[in-house]
Amino acid sequence: MNTADTPRETVIHQSANRPNLLLGGDRELVLVMVMIAGGLAFSLASWWGIGLAVALWIGSMAALQRMGKADPLLRPVYLRHIRYSAYYPAKSGLHGQTTETPANWR
């Protein structure tokens, strides 16, 4: 059998194709929450402020881990949805108005 007749196969490793998660949540959102909780703890500089920052950290990590488990690409998909919202308005129907292509897409 000729090798030109068979399709070429390329191995894609799983580690090169996984989304970037940190502690089970989206990497950027986890790092932002670390900075917010750390800033809150240092700016209040009291025991109840540190407790509030820890509670915020635990609560946000629980939410981010749940988001990461449901859909690891939830944040990029949402940001793309927001970016395209001018092009796909919520005006469906038979007599719905159409919009022009945004100028920055041309």
VOTITOR-472822 format. One line per field, with one value per residue (C-alpha): z, x, y; residue in three letters; residue number from 1. Coordinates in Angstrom, 2 decimals. Layout:
N
Z = (Z | ...)
X = (X | ...)
Y = (Y | ...)
code = (ALA | ...)
pos = (NUM | ...)
END
This chain:
106
Z = (0.00 | -0.93 | 1.92 | -0.20 | -0.17 | 3.61 | 5.59 | 7.85 | 11.56 | 14.10 | 17.81 | 19.84 | 23.46 | 26.03 | 28.01 | 24.97 | 24.47 | 28.02 | 29.25 | 31.78 | 35.19 | 38.53 | 41.66 | 39.54 | 38.36 | 35.45 | 35.83 | 35.29 | 37.53 | 40.33 | 40.22 | 40.25 | 43.30 | 45.05 | 44.49 | 45.64 | 48.78 | 49.57 | 49.03 | 51.27 | 54.03 | 53.93 | 53.52 | 56.45 | 58.62 | 61.35 | 62.39 | 61.08 | 57.79 | 57.41 | 58.20 | 55.60 | 53.02 | 53.78 | 53.51 | 50.18 | 48.97 | 49.97 | 48.49 | 45.23 | 44.88 | 45.39 | 42.64 | 40.29 | 40.80 | 40.06 | 36.89 | 35.88 | 36.38 | 34.40 | 31.47 | 31.56 | 28.66 | 30.20 | 30.53 | 26.96 | 25.51 | 27.55 | 26.49 | 22.85 | 23.30 | 24.65 | 21.80 | 19.13 | 20.78 | 18.48 | 15.46 | 16.76 | 18.38 | 20.23 | 17.61 | 16.15 | 14.24 | 10.74 | 10.62 | 12.83 | 11.95 | 10.63 | 11.59 | 9.58 | 10.01 | 12.66 | 11.12 | 12.98 | 11.40 | 7.84)
X = (0.00 | 1.31 | 1.90 | 0.54 | -2.90 | -3.22 | -4.10 | -1.42 | -2.14 | -0.90 | -1.03 | -2.44 | -1.51 | -4.24 | -2.07 | -1.79 | -5.53 | -6.84 | -8.12 | -6.00 | -7.52 | -6.01 | -7.37 | -10.28 | -11.40 | -10.62 | -7.03 | -7.60 | -10.68 | -8.93 | -5.95 | -8.23 | -10.07 | -6.73 | -5.79 | -9.19 | -9.24 | -5.61 | -6.25 | -9.32 | -7.40 | -4.51 | -6.64 | -8.93 | -6.02 | -8.14 | -9.17 | -12.69 | -11.29 | -9.08 | -12.06 | -14.14 | -11.37 | -11.09 | -14.88 | -14.83 | -11.98 | -13.70 | -17.04 | -15.53 | -13.41 | -16.48 | -18.31 | -15.30 | -14.70 | -18.36 | -18.10 | -14.92 | -16.54 | -19.66 | -17.79 | -14.08 | -14.50 | -17.41 | -15.57 | -14.19 | -17.56 | -19.31 | -16.78 | -17.24 | -21.01 | -20.67 | -18.34 | -20.77 | -23.97 | -24.11 | -24.13 | -26.71 | -29.44 | -32.30 | -34.89 | -35.91 | -39.09 | -40.45 | -40.51 | -37.47 | -35.14 | -31.72 | -28.60 | -25.57 | -22.25 | -20.22 | -17.64 | -14.70 | -15.46 | -14.79)
Y = (0.00 | 3.41 | 5.86 | 8.71 | 7.05 | 6.87 | 9.98 | 11.38 | 11.08 | 13.59 | 12.90 | 15.80 | 15.38 | 16.00 | 18.41 | 20.71 | 20.78 | 21.36 | 24.75 | 26.64 | 25.96 | 26.94 | 25.24 | 23.97 | 27.43 | 29.69 | 30.89 | 34.62 | 34.78 | 32.88 | 35.24 | 38.30 | 36.95 | 36.31 | 39.95 | 41.23 | 39.08 | 39.94 | 43.64 | 43.49 | 41.72 | 44.20 | 47.32 | 46.57 | 45.39 | 43.85 | 40.36 | 40.73 | 42.09 | 39.05 | 36.83 | 38.66 | 38.24 | 34.50 | 34.11 | 35.97 | 33.77 | 30.51 | 31.59 | 32.79 | 29.65 | 27.47 | 29.39 | 29.35 | 25.63 | 24.95 | 27.06 | 25.22 | 21.85 | 22.81 | 24.38 | 25.22 | 27.66 | 29.57 | 32.91 | 33.04 | 32.06 | 34.76 | 37.41 | 36.42 | 36.62 | 40.17 | 41.17 | 39.87 | 41.15 | 44.20 | 41.92 | 39.43 | 41.52 | 39.83 | 40.78 | 37.49 | 36.95 | 37.11 | 40.91 | 41.56 | 44.42 | 43.58 | 45.48 | 46.45 | 44.71 | 46.63 | 48.95 | 47.40 | 43.99 | 45.16)
code = (MET | ASN | THR | ALA | ASP | THR | PRO | ARG | GLU | THR | VAL | ILE | HIS | GLN | SER | ALA | ASN | ARG | PRO | ASN | LEU | LEU | LEU | GLY | GLY | ASP | ARG | GLU | LEU | VAL | LEU | VAL | MET | VAL | MET | ILE | ALA | GLY | GLY | LEU | ALA | PHE | SER | LEU | ALA | SER | TRP | TRP | GLY | ILE | GLY | LEU | ALA | VAL | ALA | LEU | TRP | ILE | GLY | SER | MET | ALA | ALA | LEU | GLN | ARG | MET | GLY | LYS | ALA | ASP | PRO | LEU | LEU | ARG | PRO | VAL | TYR | LEU | ARG | HIS | ILE | ARG | TYR | SER | ALA | TYR | TYR | PRO | ALA | LYS | SER | GLY | LEU | HIS | GLY | GLN | THR | THR | GLU | THR | PRO | ALA | ASN | TRP | ARG)
pos = (1 | 2 | 3 | 4 | 5 | 6 | 7 | 8 | 9 | 10 | 11 | 12 | 13 | 14 | 15 | 16 | 17 | 18 | 19 | 20 | 21 | 22 | 23 | 24 | 25 | 26 | 27 | 28 | 29 | 30 | 31 | 32 | 33 | 34 | 35 | 36 | 37 | 38 | 39 | 40 | 41 | 42 | 43 | 44 | 45 | 46 | 47 | 48 | 49 | 50 | 51 | 52 | 53 | 54 | 55 | 56 | 57 | 58 | 59 | 60 | 61 | 62 | 63 | 64 | 65 | 66 | 67 | 68 | 69 | 70 | 71 | 72 | 73 | 74 | 75 | 76 | 77 | 78 | 79 | 80 | 81 | 82 | 83 | 84 | 85 | 86 | 87 | 88 | 89 | 90 | 91 | 92 | 93 | 94 | 95 | 96 | 97 | 98 | 99 | 100 | 101 | 102 | 103 | 104 | 105 | 106)
END
